[in-house]
Amino acid sequence: MNGSSAEHVAEAAERRWAFVVGAIVATMVLVMIVTGLHWAAMPPSRVETVDVRTLHVQGEFVESNLGTQLGANGKVTVRLVAQQYSFQPQCLVVPAGMPVTFRATSTDAIHGFVVGATNANTMLVPGFVSTFTITFPKAGDQLMPCHEYCGTGHEAMWAHVQVLPAAEFLSKARGAERLSCVPGK
Ligand code: CUA
């Protein structure tokens, strides 16, 4: 094999690899464009909306329906509303070791919350219902700060969460319509 034919083979191999790499890059760019346009054009699935002007007076987020509900099917649902600069209820009661579904929204600015060092963490956007299900591994009291800057009172916006042993929670929840640990309630 003389020098020039070896060069020729090397050049062909280089060109082949350049083509493969170019095709991979082009595919990735195409995927980015298609998914970007897709998600810009349609909202994520399961988005629920709520009218901020009427949520105090009708529907799921009226005051009497806020707090923790033990459903007939044994499902635990916590409903809460955020506003500048508090959560309602200010103290939540949930069981340990059982799935708990949160349903929450905001009436004014964008808020959010995280429960202690758990994965219970969401943003609250006016007009939308944020929902997630989580199981708290152990009982204990947790702090629940607002974690989206929402105005001058942001750092004072907190709630408390009491995670009770499941048996204690169930005996409390069975008698109650909606459970919370707000003092005097
Ligand atoms: Cu509400 Cu920060």
Backbone and ligand atoms as CSV (ligand in chain L), in Angstrom:
chain,resi,resn,atom,element,x,y,z
A,1,MET,N,N,0.849,-1.191,0.000
A,1,MET,CA,C,0.000,0.000,0.000
A,1,MET,C,C,0.886,1.242,0.000
A,2,ASN,N,N,0.713,2.100,-0.956
A,2,ASN,CA,C,1.556,3.292,-0.947
A,2,ASN,C,C,0.902,4.415,-0.127
A,3,GLY,N,N,1.675,5.452,0.106
A,3,GLY,CA,C,1.263,6.559,0.979
A,3,GLY,C,C,-0.053,7.183,0.573
A,4,SER,N,N,-0.243,7.422,-0.710
A,4,SER,CA,C,-1.428,8.182,-1.112
A,4,SER,C,C,-2.703,7.372,-0.948
A,5,SER,N,N,-2.632,6.008,-1.104
A,5,SER,CA,C,-3.869,5.241,-0.918
A,5,SER,C,C,-4.227,5.112,0.556
A,6,ALA,N,N,-3.183,5.056,1.445
A,6,ALA,CA,C,-3.458,5.044,2.889
A,6,ALA,C,C,-4.149,6.341,3.301
A,7,GLU,N,N,-3.662,7.428,2.720
A,7,GLU,CA,C,-4.277,8.734,2.998
A,7,GLU,C,C,-5.739,8.751,2.560
A,8,HIS,N,N,-5.963,8.092,1.409
A,8,HIS,CA,C,-7.311,8.040,0.842
A,8,HIS,C,C,-8.273,7.286,1.771
A,9,VAL,N,N,-7.777,6.143,2.314
A,9,VAL,CA,C,-8.599,5.330,3.225
A,9,VAL,C,C,-8.915,6.124,4.491
A,10,ALA,N,N,-7.867,6.795,5.014
A,10,ALA,CA,C,-8.057,7.582,6.245
A,10,ALA,C,C,-9.080,8.687,6.023
A,11,GLU,N,N,-8.991,9.322,4.863
A,11,GLU,CA,C,-9.904,10.421,4.562
A,11,GLU,C,C,-11.352,9.924,4.479
A,12,ALA,N,N,-11.534,8.723,3.861
A,12,ALA,CA,C,-12.877,8.160,3.745
A,12,ALA,C,C,-13.443,7.839,5.124
A,13,ALA,N,N,-12.573,7.296,6.018
A,13,ALA,CA,C,-13.021,6.965,7.375
A,13,ALA,C,C,-13.413,8.234,8.127
A,14,GLU,N,N,-12.572,9.261,7.997
A,14,GLU,CA,C,-12.871,10.554,8.635
A,14,GLU,C,C,-14.223,11.082,8.177
A,15,ARG,N,N,-14.465,10.979,6.861
A,15,ARG,CA,C,-15.695,11.531,6.302
A,15,ARG,C,C,-16.901,10.762,6.836
A,16,ARG,N,N,-16.717,9.414,6.950
A,16,ARG,CA,C,-17.808,8.569,7.454
A,16,ARG,C,C,-18.152,8.997,8.895
A,17,TRP,N,N,-17.098,9.176,9.711
A,17,TRP,CA,C,-17.354,9.556,11.108
A,17,TRP,C,C,-17.950,10.948,11.208
A,18,ALA,N,N,-17.479,11.839,10.372
A,18,ALA,CA,C,-18.045,13.196,10.388
A,18,ALA,C,C,-19.534,13.136,10.065
A,19,PHE,N,N,-19.895,12.255,9.141
A,19,PHE,CA,C,-21.295,12.117,8.759
A,19,PHE,C,C,-22.115,11.567,9.934
A,20,VAL,N,N,-21.565,10.520,10.616
A,20,VAL,CA,C,-22.288,9.917,11.752
A,20,VAL,C,C,-22.499,10.962,12.854
A,21,VAL,N,N,-21.420,11.695,13.191
A,21,VAL,CA,C,-21.535,12.707,14.247
A,21,VAL,C,C,-22.529,13.791,13.841
A,22,GLY,N,N,-22.454,14.226,12.573
A,22,GLY,CA,C,-23.393,15.239,12.080
A,22,GLY,C,C,-24.823,14.751,12.189
A,23,ALA,N,N,-25.062,13.470,11.876
A,23,ALA,CA,C,-26.418,12.928,11.937
A,23,ALA,C,C,-26.918,12.906,13.377
A,24,ILE,N,N,-26.039,12.538,14.334
A,24,ILE,CA,C,-26.437,12.514,15.755
A,24,ILE,C,C,-26.811,13.922,16.222
A,25,VAL,N,N,-25.959,14.902,15.884
A,25,VAL,CA,C,-26.233,16.289,16.292
A,25,VAL,C,C,-27.543,16.773,15.673
A,26,ALA,N,N,-27.739,16.473,14.367
A,26,ALA,CA,C,-28.957,16.915,13.697
A,26,ALA,C,C,-30.188,16.280,14.351
A,27,THR,N,N,-30.101,14.989,14.728
A,27,THR,CA,C,-31.234,14.316,15.379
A,27,THR,C,C,-31.558,14.978,16.707
A,28,MET,N,N,-30.496,15.283,17.499
A,28,MET,CA,C,-30.728,15.910,18.808
A,28,MET,C,C,-31.373,17.287,18.656
A,29,VAL,N,N,-30.889,18.058,17.696
A,29,VAL,CA,C,-31.463,19.390,17.480
A,29,VAL,C,C,-32.924,19.270,17.060
A,30,LEU,N,N,-33.219,18.289,16.209
A,30,LEU,CA,C,-34.591,18.074,15.755
A,30,LEU,C,C,-35.492,17.707,16.939
A,31,VAL,N,N,-35.000,16.824,17.820
A,31,VAL,CA,C,-35.785,16.431,19.004
A,31,VAL,C,C,-36.054,17.653,19.873
A,32,MET,N,N,-35.030,18.507,20.059
A,32,MET,CA,C,-35.223,19.717,20.868
A,32,MET,C,C,-36.273,20.633,20.266
A,33,ILE,N,N,-36.221,20.810,18.957
A,33,ILE,CA,C,-37.175,21.706,18.297
A,33,ILE,C,C,-38.591,21.142,18.411
A,34,VAL,N,N,-38.739,19.845,18.122
A,34,VAL,CA,C,-40.080,19.247,18.116
A,34,VAL,C,C,-40.677,19.268,19.522
A,35,THR,N,N,-39.893,18.834,20.553
A,35,THR,CA,C,-40.462,18.821,21.910
A,35,THR,C,C,-40.699,20.243,22.408
A,36,GLY,N,N,-39.804,21.175,22.058
A,36,GLY,CA,C,-39.995,22.574,22.469
A,36,GLY,C,C,-41.285,23.135,21.923
A,37,LEU,N,N,-41.534,22.926,20.639
A,37,LEU,CA,C,-42.771,23.420,20.026
A,37,LEU,C,C,-43.972,22.721,20.614
A,38,HIS,N,N,-43.850,21.400,20.842
A,38,HIS,CA,C,-44.964,20.626,21.389
A,38,HIS,C,C,-45.366,21.163,22.761
A,39,TRP,N,N,-44.382,21.357,23.663
A,39,TRP,CA,C,-44.707,21.792,25.023
A,39,TRP,C,C,-45.116,23.251,25.075
A,40,ALA,N,N,-44.646,24.046,24.105
A,40,ALA,CA,C,-45.082,25.439,24.065
A,40,ALA,C,C,-46.526,25.514,23.606
A,41,ALA,N,N,-46.921,24.580,22.744
A,41,ALA,CA,C,-48.251,24.642,22.148
A,41,ALA,C,C,-49.319,24.033,23.045
A,42,MET,N,N,-48.955,23.061,23.899
A,42,MET,CA,C,-49.999,22.491,24.755
A,42,MET,C,C,-49.533,22.388,26.193
A,43,PRO,N,N,-50.435,22.652,27.142
A,43,PRO,CA,C,-50.062,22.588,28.546
A,43,PRO,C,C,-49.793,21.146,28.950
A,44,PRO,N,N,-49.012,20.946,30.019
A,44,PRO,CA,C,-48.793,19.593,30.498
A,44,PRO,C,C,-50.131,18.928,30.835
A,45,SER,N,N,-50.179,17.627,30.782
A,45,SER,CA,C,-51.434,16.931,31.046
A,45,SER,C,C,-51.817,17.124,32.513
A,46,ARG,N,N,-53.060,16.892,32.830
A,46,ARG,CA,C,-53.603,16.925,34.182
A,46,ARG,C,C,-53.580,18.318,34.791
A,47,VAL,N,N,-53.462,19.367,33.986
A,47,VAL,CA,C,-53.537,20.706,34.553
A,47,VAL,C,C,-54.978,20.998,34.944
A,48,GLU,N,N,-55.135,21.442,36.193
A,48,GLU,CA,C,-56.465,21.805,36.668
A,48,GLU,C,C,-56.477,23.299,36.936
A,49,THR,N,N,-57.519,23.957,36.509
A,49,THR,CA,C,-57.609,25.396,36.751
A,49,THR,C,C,-58.700,25.681,37.776
A,50,VAL,N,N,-58.595,26.866,38.376
A,50,VAL,CA,C,-59.582,27.293,39.370
A,50,VAL,C,C,-59.687,28.812,39.243
A,51,ASP,N,N,-60.896,29.338,39.457
A,51,ASP,CA,C,-61.104,30.776,39.298
A,51,ASP,C,C,-60.753,31.496,40.605
A,52,VAL,N,N,-59.679,32.313,40.566
A,52,VAL,CA,C,-59.242,32.983,41.805
A,52,VAL,C,C,-60.290,33.956,42.338
A,53,ARG,N,N,-61.185,34.442,41.491
A,53,ARG,CA,C,-62.156,35.431,41.942
A,53,ARG,C,C,-63.265,34.805,42.773
A,54,THR,N,N,-63.500,33.494,42.583
A,54,THR,CA,C,-64.632,32.871,43.279
A,54,THR,C,C,-64.242,31.722,44.194
A,55,LEU,N,N,-62.933,31.409,44.296
A,55,LEU,CA,C,-62.596,30.200,45.051
A,55,LEU,C,C,-62.901,30.302,46.540
A,56,HIS,N,N,-63.030,31.551,47.069
A,56,HIS,CA,C,-63.384,31.704,48.484
A,56,HIS,C,C,-64.848,31.370,48.750
A,57,VAL,N,N,-65.671,31.529,47.731
A,57,VAL,CA,C,-67.117,31.434,47.967
A,57,VAL,C,C,-67.751,30.179,47.385
A,58,GLN,N,N,-67.078,29.519,46.471
A,58,GLN,CA,C,-67.679,28.298,45.930
A,58,GLN,C,C,-66.619,27.300,45.528
A,59,GLY,N,N,-67.006,26.036,45.532
A,59,GLY,CA,C,-66.123,24.983,45.056
A,59,GLY,C,C,-65.239,24.407,46.146
A,60,GLU,N,N,-64.209,23.740,45.678
A,60,GLU,CA,C,-63.363,22.916,46.537
A,60,GLU,C,C,-62.612,23.707,47.605
A,61,PHE,N,N,-62.262,24.967,47.310
A,61,PHE,CA,C,-61.356,25.700,48.203
A,61,PHE,C,C,-62.066,26.703,49.121
A,62,VAL,N,N,-63.361,26.496,49.369
A,62,VAL,CA,C,-64.033,27.321,50.374
A,62,VAL,C,C,-63.445,26.970,51.739
A,63,GLU,N,N,-63.515,27.925,52.690
A,63,GLU,CA,C,-62.822,27.759,53.969
A,63,GLU,C,C,-63.213,26.472,54.693
A,64,SER,N,N,-64.508,26.133,54.661
A,64,SER,CA,C,-64.972,24.958,55.411
A,64,SER,C,C,-64.439,23.647,54.842
A,65,ASN,N,N,-63.907,23.688,53.629
A,65,ASN,CA,C,-63.404,22.454,53.006
A,65,ASN,C,C,-61.881,22.335,53.106
A,66,LEU,N,N,-61.225,23.361,53.692
A,66,LEU,CA,C,-59.761,23.330,53.780
A,66,LEU,C,C,-59.330,22.469,54.965
A,67,GLY,N,N,-58.121,21.944,54.880
A,67,GLY,CA,C,-57.612,21.055,55.916
A,67,GLY,C,C,-57.536,19.638,55.386
A,68,THR,N,N,-57.481,18.691,56.308
A,68,THR,CA,C,-57.257,17.294,55.929
A,68,THR,C,C,-58.564,16.521,55.965
A,69,GLN,N,N,-58.790,15.766,54.919
A,69,GLN,CA,C,-60.009,14.969,54.803
A,69,GLN,C,C,-59.637,13.494,54.715
A,70,LEU,N,N,-60.285,12.681,55.538
A,70,LEU,CA,C,-60.148,11.230,55.402
A,70,LEU,C,C,-61.367,10.750,54.639
A,71,GLY,N,N,-61.160,10.361,53.395
A,71,GLY,CA,C,-62.283,9.967,52.551
A,71,GLY,C,C,-62.855,8.629,52.975
A,72,ALA,N,N,-64.080,8.336,52.487
A,72,ALA,CA,C,-64.742,7.073,52.796
A,72,ALA,C,C,-63.902,5.893,52.297
A,73,ASN,N,N,-63.144,6.134,51.234
A,73,ASN,CA,C,-62.305,5.076,50.669
A,73,ASN,C,C,-60.942,4.991,51.362
A,74,GLY,N,N,-60.752,5.763,52.450
A,74,GLY,CA,C,-59.487,5.724,53.174
A,74,GLY,C,C,-58.422,6.638,52.617
A,75,LYS,N,N,-58.751,7.361,51.563
A,75,LYS,CA,C,-57.764,8.280,50.975
A,75,LYS,C,C,-57.662,9.570,51.787
A,76,VAL,N,N,-56.430,10.031,51.986
A,76,VAL,CA,C,-56.210,11.256,52.761
A,76,VAL,C,C,-55.901,12.396,51.797
A,77,THR,N,N,-56.692,13.474,51.887
A,77,THR,CA,C,-56.497,14.633,51.016
A,77,THR,C,C,-56.348,15.883,51.873
A,78,VAL,N,N,-55.313,16.670,51.571
A,78,VAL,CA,C,-55.110,17.950,52.260
A,78,VAL,C,C,-55.364,19.070,51.260
A,79,ARG,N,N,-56.261,19.982,51.627
A,79,ARG,CA,C,-56.513,21.138,50.750
A,79,ARG,C,C,-56.062,22.406,51.469
A,80,LEU,N,N,-55.342,23.256,50.748
A,80,LEU,CA,C,-54.918,24.511,51.356
A,80,LEU,C,C,-54.833,25.608,50.313
A,81,VAL,N,N,-54.887,26.846,50.817
A,81,VAL,CA,C,-54.811,28.022,49.955
A,81,VAL,C,C,-53.690,28.910,50.481
A,82,ALA,N,N,-52.889,29.454,49.574
A,82,ALA,CA,C,-51.841,30.392,49.946
A,82,ALA,C,C,-52.263,31.789,49.531
A,83,GLN,N,N,-51.943,32.760,50.385
A,83,GLN,CA,C,-52.147,34.155,50.018
A,83,GLN,C,C,-51.069,34.963,50.722
A,84,GLN,N,N,-50.852,36.205,50.256
A,84,GLN,CA,C,-49.870,37.056,50.922
A,84,GLN,C,C,-50.387,37.362,52.334
A,85,TYR,N,N,-49.785,36.981,53.423
A,85,TYR,CA,C,-48.580,36.175,53.545
A,85,TYR,C,C,-48.838,35.049,54.518
A,86,SER,N,N,-49.745,34.175,54.156
A,86,SER,CA,C,-50.043,33.046,55.044
A,86,SER,C,C,-50.609,31.885,54.230
A,87,PHE,N,N,-50.629,30.738,54.894
A,87,PHE,CA,C,-51.306,29.577,54.344
A,87,PHE,C,C,-52.578,29.359,55.157
A,88,GLN,N,N,-53.572,28.837,54.514
A,88,GLN,CA,C,-54.803,28.515,55.207
A,88,GLN,C,C,-55.133,27.052,54.898
A,89,PRO,N,N,-55.176,26.166,55.925
A,89,PRO,CA,C,-54.906,26.413,57.346
A,89,PRO,C,C,-53.412,26.638,57.614
A,90,GLN,N,N,-53.147,27.266,58.775
A,90,GLN,CA,C,-51.774,27.563,59.167
A,90,GLN,C,C,-51.077,26.351,59.770
A,91,CYS,N,N,-51.859,25.333,60.123
A,91,CYS,CA,C,-51.271,24.131,60.727
A,91,CYS,C,C,-51.990,22.918,60.147
A,92,LEU,N,N,-51.221,22.028,59.519
A,92,LEU,CA,C,-51.804,20.873,58.831
A,92,LEU,C,C,-51.532,19.595,59.625
A,93,VAL,N,N,-52.472,18.674,59.574
A,93,VAL,CA,C,-52.311,17.377,60.233
A,93,VAL,C,C,-52.314,16.285,59.178
A,94,VAL,N,N,-51.277,15.462,59.178
A,94,VAL,CA,C,-51.205,14.354,58.212
A,94,VAL,C,C,-50.707,13.096,58.921
A,95,PRO,N,N,-51.013,11.922,58.373
A,95,PRO,CA,C,-50.523,10.683,58.978
A,95,PRO,C,C,-49.138,10.309,58.452
A,96,ALA,N,N,-48.396,9.553,59.243
A,96,ALA,CA,C,-47.140,8.968,58.764
A,96,ALA,C,C,-47.448,7.620,58.127
A,97,GLY,N,N,-46.683,7.276,57.115
A,97,GLY,CA,C,-46.771,5.939,56.522
A,97,GLY,C,C,-48.006,5.678,55.681
A,98,MET,N,N,-48.750,6.729,55.347
A,98,MET,CA,C,-49.915,6.560,54.459
A,98,MET,C,C,-49.807,7.598,53.353
A,99,PRO,N,N,-50.234,7.257,52.123
A,99,PRO,CA,C,-50.188,8.262,51.067
A,99,PRO,C,C,-51.120,9.438,51.364
A,100,VAL,N,N,-50.600,10.638,51.181
A,100,VAL,CA,C,-51.369,11.862,51.419
A,100,VAL,C,C,-51.350,12.662,50.120
A,101,THR,N,N,-52.527,13.061,49.644
A,101,THR,CA,C,-52.611,13.870,48.431
A,101,THR,C,C,-52.844,15.329,48.802
A,102,PHE,N,N,-51.948,16.187,48.342
A,102,PHE,CA,C,-52.114,17.621,48.552
A,102,PHE,C,C,-52.816,18.223,47.349
A,103,ARG,N,N,-53.744,19.149,47.621
A,103,ARG,CA,C,-54.368,19.946,46.574
A,103,ARG,C,C,-54.338,21.389,47.055
A,104,ALA,N,N,-53.665,22.253,46.307
A,104,ALA,CA,C,-53.443,23.602,46.816
A,104,ALA,C,C,-53.433,24.602,45.674
A,105,THR,N,N,-53.733,25.857,46.032
A,105,THR,CA,C,-53.673,26.918,45.039
A,105,THR,C,C,-53.357,28.231,45.739
A,106,SER,N,N,-53.201,29.277,44.956
A,106,SER,CA,C,-52.893,30.602,45.479
A,106,SER,C,C,-53.959,31.569,45.010
A,107,THR,N,N,-54.205,32.607,45.828
A,107,THR,CA,C,-55.212,33.594,45.424
A,107,THR,C,C,-54.599,34.857,44.847
A,108,ASP,N,N,-53.280,35.058,45.032
A,108,ASP,CA,C,-52.716,36.327,44.564
A,108,ASP,C,C,-51.408,36.120,43.788
A,109,ALA,N,N,-50.295,36.066,44.492
A,109,ALA,CA,C,-49.007,35.947,43.814
A,109,ALA,C,C,-48.615,34.473,43.682
A,110,ILE,N,N,-47.480,34.233,43.072
A,110,ILE,CA,C,-46.937,32.870,43.039
A,110,ILE,C,C,-46.290,32.592,44.394
A,111,HIS,N,N,-46.768,31.538,45.048
A,111,HIS,CA,C,-46.166,31.074,46.290
A,111,HIS,C,C,-45.651,29.657,46.046
A,112,GLY,N,N,-45.237,29.011,47.130
A,112,GLY,CA,C,-44.805,27.623,47.041
A,112,GLY,C,C,-44.625,27.136,48.450
A,113,PHE,N,N,-44.404,25.834,48.606
A,113,PHE,CA,C,-44.061,25.362,49.954
A,113,PHE,C,C,-43.242,24.090,49.867
A,114,VAL,N,N,-42.521,23.858,50.959
A,114,VAL,CA,C,-41.808,22.602,51.136
A,114,VAL,C,C,-42.031,22.209,52.586
A,115,VAL,N,N,-42.287,20.925,52.819
A,115,VAL,CA,C,-42.521,20.451,54.185
A,115,VAL,C,C,-41.227,19.885,54.729
A,116,GLY,N,N,-40.589,20.634,55.661
A,116,GLY,CA,C,-39.351,20.188,56.301
A,116,GLY,C,C,-38.336,19.722,55.270
A,117,ALA,N,N,-37.720,18.591,55.550
A,117,ALA,CA,C,-36.715,18.050,54.632
A,117,ALA,C,C,-37.295,16.892,53.834
A,118,THR,N,N,-38.612,16.977,53.522
A,118,THR,CA,C,-39.246,15.902,52.749
A,118,THR,C,C,-39.337,16.309,51.278
A,119,ASN,N,N,-39.895,15.419,50.483
A,119,ASN,CA,C,-40.109,15.717,49.064
A,119,ASN,C,C,-41.445,16.410,48.815
A,120,ALA,N,N,-42.177,16.755,49.857
A,120,ALA,CA,C,-43.435,17.494,49.686
A,120,ALA,C,C,-43.073,18.929,49.339
A,121,ASN,N,N,-43.154,19.256,48.071
A,121,ASN,CA,C,-42.578,20.499,47.577
A,121,ASN,C,C,-43.290,20.875,46.289
A,122,THR,N,N,-43.892,22.065,46.247
A,122,THR,CA,C,-44.574,22.468,45.025
A,122,THR,C,C,-44.632,23.985,44.914
A,123,MET,N,N,-44.853,24.457,43.727
A,123,MET,CA,C,-45.176,25.866,43.499
A,123,MET,C,C,-46.688,26.005,43.522
A,124,LEU,N,N,-47.158,27.197,43.881
A,124,LEU,CA,C,-48.590,27.476,43.871
A,124,LEU,C,C,-48.814,28.686,42.983
A,125,VAL,N,N,-49.544,28.460,41.912
A,125,VAL,CA,C,-49.725,29.501,40.900
A,125,VAL,C,C,-51.198,29.886,40.863
A,126,PRO,N,N,-51.512,31.199,40.960
A,126,PRO,CA,C,-52.917,31.610,40.910
A,126,PRO,C,C,-53.601,31.064,39.656
A,127,GLY,N,N,-54.783,30.522,39.839
A,127,GLY,CA,C,-55.533,30.005,38.702
A,127,GLY,C,C,-55.321,28.531,38.427
A,128,PHE,N,N,-54.351,27.924,39.126
A,128,PHE,CA,C,-54.062,26.503,38.896
A,128,PHE,C,C,-54.063,25.745,40.211
A,129,VAL,N,N,-54.447,24.465,40.134
A,129,VAL,CA,C,-54.421,23.600,41.307
A,129,VAL,C,C,-53.145,22.766,41.238
A,130,SER,N,N,-52.315,22.893,42.268
A,130,SER,CA,C,-51.113,22.060,42.360
A,130,SER,C,C,-51.473,20.815,43.152
A,131,THR,N,N,-51.123,19.657,42.627
A,131,THR,CA,C,-51.467,18.433,43.349
A,131,THR,C,C,-50.332,17.431,43.258
A,132,PHE,N,N,-50.095,16.750,44.370
A,132,PHE,CA,C,-49.099,15.681,44.397
A,132,PHE,C,C,-49.426,14.767,45.560
A,133,THR,N,N,-48.921,13.552,45.492
A,133,THR,CA,C,-49.171,12.574,46.554
A,133,THR,C,C,-47.840,12.140,47.138
A,134,ILE,N,N,-47.790,12.081,48.457
A,134,ILE,CA,C,-46.534,11.754,49.130
A,134,ILE,C,C,-46.832,10.956,50.391
A,135,THR,N,N,-45.892,10.127,50.800
A,135,THR,CA,C,-46.007,9.408,52.070
A,135,THR,C,C,-44.915,9.915,53.000
A,136,PHE,N,N,-45.324,10.450,54.154
A,136,PHE,CA,C,-44.335,10.905,55.137
A,136,PHE,C,C,-43.820,9.688,55.902
A,137,PRO,N,N,-42.489,9.492,55.910
A,137,PRO,CA,C,-41.965,8.263,56.502
A,137,PRO,C,C,-42.127,8.180,58.013
A,138,LYS,N,N,-42.014,9.332,58.722
A,138,LYS,CA,C,-42.109,9.205,60.174
A,138,LYS,C,C,-42.853,10.383,60.801
A,139,ALA,N,N,-43.371,10.125,62.005
A,139,ALA,CA,C,-44.133,11.151,62.718
A,139,ALA,C,C,-43.203,12.243,63.231
A,140,GLY,N,N,-43.785,13.421,63.465
A,140,GLY,CA,C,-43.010,14.544,64.003
A,140,GLY,C,C,-43.541,15.852,63.458
A,141,ASP,N,N,-43.132,16.953,64.093
A,141,ASP,CA,C,-43.566,18.268,63.632
A,141,ASP,C,C,-42.603,18.800,62.583
A,142,GLN,N,N,-43.164,19.416,61.552
A,142,GLN,CA,C,-42.345,19.954,60.467
A,142,GLN,C,C,-42.736,21.411,60.219
A,143,LEU,N,N,-41.783,22.175,59.771
A,143,LEU,CA,C,-42.077,23.538,59.338
A,143,LEU,C,C,-42.329,23.540,57.839
A,144,MET,N,N,-43.200,24.429,57.408
A,144,MET,CA,C,-43.559,24.494,55.994
A,144,MET,C,C,-43.457,25.944,55.518
A,145,PRO,N,N,-42.263,26.377,55.085
A,145,PRO,CA,C,-42.103,27.752,54.618
A,145,PRO,C,C,-42.560,27.933,53.172
A,146,CYS,N,N,-42.967,29.163,52.857
A,146,CYS,CA,C,-43.168,29.535,51.458
A,146,CYS,C,C,-41.779,29.657,50.835
A,147,HIS,N,N,-41.584,29.079,49.674
A,147,HIS,CA,C,-40.243,29.116,49.088
A,147,HIS,C,C,-40.179,29.818,47.721
A,148,GLU,N,N,-41.221,30.607,47.414
A,148,GLU,CA,C,-41.141,31.444,46.220
A,148,GLU,C,C,-41.249,32.882,46.705
A,149,TYR,N,N,-40.344,33.734,46.280
A,149,TYR,CA,C,-40.423,35.125,46.739
A,149,TYR,C,C,-41.753,35.726,46.283
A,150,CYS,N,N,-42.564,36.179,47.271
A,150,CYS,CA,C,-43.918,36.599,46.930
A,150,CYS,C,C,-44.228,38.020,47.399
A,151,GLY,N,N,-43.207,38.738,47.892
A,151,GLY,CA,C,-43.446,40.108,48.330
A,151,GLY,C,C,-42.717,40.375,49.635
A,152,THR,N,N,-42.995,41.534,50.221
A,152,THR,CA,C,-42.221,41.973,51.395
A,152,THR,C,C,-42.408,41.048,52.588
A,153,GLY,N,N,-43.537,40.349,52.679
A,153,GLY,CA,C,-43.776,39.469,53.831
A,153,GLY,C,C,-43.361,38.032,53.595
A,154,HIS,N,N,-42.669,37.780,52.498
A,154,HIS,CA,C,-42.342,36.412,52.110
A,154,HIS,C,C,-41.697,35.596,53.225
A,155,GLU,N,N,-40.667,36.191,53.881
A,155,GLU,CA,C,-39.921,35.376,54.850
A,155,GLU,C,C,-40.719,35.096,56.114
A,156,ALA,N,N,-41.862,35.764,56.277
A,156,ALA,CA,C,-42.706,35.489,57.441
A,156,ALA,C,C,-43.838,34.519,57.092
A,157,MET,N,N,-43.829,33.989,55.892
A,157,MET,CA,C,-44.927,33.133,55.438
A,157,MET,C,C,-44.585,31.668,55.710
A,158,TRP,N,N,-45.193,31.133,56.764
A,158,TRP,CA,C,-44.908,29.766,57.216
A,158,TRP,C,C,-46.207,29.056,57.574
A,159,ALA,N,N,-46.182,27.763,57.504
A,159,ALA,CA,C,-47.217,26.962,58.158
A,159,ALA,C,C,-46.496,25.859,58.927
A,160,HIS,N,N,-47.260,25.131,59.732
A,160,HIS,CA,C,-46.709,23.995,60.474
A,160,HIS,C,C,-47.407,22.728,60.012
A,161,VAL,N,N,-46.691,21.629,60.047
A,161,VAL,CA,C,-47.275,20.340,59.676
A,161,VAL,C,C,-47.012,19.355,60.806
A,162,GLN,N,N,-48.094,18.783,61.339
A,162,GLN,CA,C,-47.972,17.718,62.343
A,162,GLN,C,C,-48.124,16.388,61.639
A,163,VAL,N,N,-47.054,15.622,61.606
A,163,VAL,CA,C,-47.152,14.268,61.054
A,163,VAL,C,C,-47.407,13.337,62.240
A,164,LEU,N,N,-48.604,12.750,62.272
A,164,LEU,CA,C,-48.992,11.900,63.404
A,164,LEU,C,C,-48.819,10.433,63.049
A,165,PRO,N,N,-48.570,9.573,64.059
A,165,PRO,CA,C,-48.611,8.133,63.797
A,165,PRO,C,C,-49.971,7.782,63.193
A,166,ALA,N,N,-49.989,6.846,62.252
A,166,ALA,CA,C,-51.211,6.578,61.475
A,166,ALA,C,C,-52.416,6.302,62.379
A,167,ALA,N,N,-52.230,5.500,63.439
A,167,ALA,CA,C,-53.369,5.136,64.295
A,167,ALA,C,C,-53.952,6.374,64.965
A,168,GLU,N,N,-53.068,7.252,65.457
A,168,GLU,CA,C,-53.525,8.482,66.124
A,168,GLU,C,C,-54.260,9.378,65.128
A,169,PHE,N,N,-53.679,9.482,63.925
A,169,PHE,CA,C,-54.329,10.294,62.890
A,169,PHE,C,C,-55.724,9.763,62.582
A,170,LEU,N,N,-55.817,8.436,62.392
A,170,LEU,CA,C,-57.104,7.851,61.994
A,170,LEU,C,C,-58.159,8.069,63.063
A,171,SER,N,N,-57.783,7.931,64.347
A,171,SER,CA,C,-58.794,8.118,65.388
A,171,SER,C,C,-59.240,9.575,65.443
A,172,LYS,N,N,-58.332,10.510,65.169
A,172,LYS,CA,C,-58.723,11.932,65.143
A,172,LYS,C,C,-59.573,12.253,63.921
A,173,ALA,N,N,-59.181,11.693,62.781
A,173,ALA,CA,C,-59.806,12.075,61.523
A,173,ALA,C,C,-61.191,11.464,61.351
A,174,ARG,N,N,-61.426,10.310,61.985
A,174,ARG,CA,C,-62.706,9.639,61.760
A,174,ARG,C,C,-63.873,10.498,62.195
A,175,GLY,N,N,-63.720,11.204,63.325
A,175,GLY,CA,C,-64.832,12.014,63.816
A,175,GLY,C,C,-64.963,13.359,63.118
A,176,ALA,N,N,-63.904,13.804,62.468
A,176,ALA,CA,C,-63.863,15.188,62.006
A,176,ALA,C,C,-64.212,15.305,60.532
A,177,GLU,N,N,-64.867,16.395,60.196
A,177,GLU,CA,C,-65.130,16.691,58.797
A,177,GLU,C,C,-63.812,17.016,58.093
A,178,ARG,N,N,-63.161,18.079,58.591
A,178,ARG,CA,C,-61.864,18.496,58.063
A,178,ARG,C,C,-60.957,18.741,59.246
A,179,LEU,N,N,-59.756,18.220,59.161
A,179,LEU,CA,C,-58.842,18.256,60.301
A,179,LEU,C,C,-57.755,19.297,60.056
A,180,SER,N,N,-57.435,20.063,61.118
A,180,SER,CA,C,-56.246,20.899,61.077
A,180,SER,C,C,-55.790,21.052,62.520
A,181,CYS,N,N,-54.623,21.638,62.727
A,181,CYS,CA,C,-54.130,21.830,64.087
A,181,CYS,C,C,-54.033,23.309,64.403
A,182,VAL,N,N,-54.878,24.125,63.750
A,182,VAL,CA,C,-54.909,25.551,64.054
A,182,VAL,C,C,-55.447,25.707,65.486
A,183,PRO,N,N,-54.712,26.428,66.370
A,183,PRO,CA,C,-55.165,26.569,67.756
A,183,PRO,C,C,-56.570,27.159,67.813
A,184,GLY,N,N,-57.378,26.602,68.724
A,184,GLY,CA,C,-58.730,27.121,68.926
A,184,GLY,C,C,-59.741,26.629,67.916
A,185,LYS,N,N,-59.333,25.626,67.125
A,185,LYS,CA,C,-60.292,25.105,66.144
A,185,LYS,C,C,-60.677,23.675,66.440
L,1,CUA,CU1,CU,-45.559,33.285,49.737
L,1,CUA,CU2,CU,-43.211,33.616,49.562
